């Protein structure tokens, strides 16, 4: 059912990674130029794969186990994205010109929180169905 709370959490994760990643800057250079995810092929590809996984998980509401596994994979993918951002910010001077971090670097962390909440609700639904099956 699409009206469950985990569907709302997954929709928020889709909006965070799919829409806000295009509008919020990842970082600012020393010349105060905003760098967005579109100019970084690794970042935009990881954001889009995360959106795709969230969308597949959203539409496969009848298969709760698949939803749960896709959520876990999506959390791992977002941790990889956080790692890529950490590598870029901690890289040697001259390789990447990052003078100030933007709000766009926090999007994967916020997305991880919402996907974890969705997985918690999916697990709760699965446990409820198993308990009802035991009574039959």
Buried (B, 14 or more C-beta within 10 A) or exposed (E): EEEBBBBBBBBBBBBBBBEBBEEBBBBBEEEEEBBBBEEBEEBBEBBBBBBBBBBBBBEEBEEBEBBBBBBBBBBEBBEBBBEBBEEBEEEEEEEBEBEEBBEBBBBBBBBBBBBBBBBBBBBEBBEEEEEEEEEE
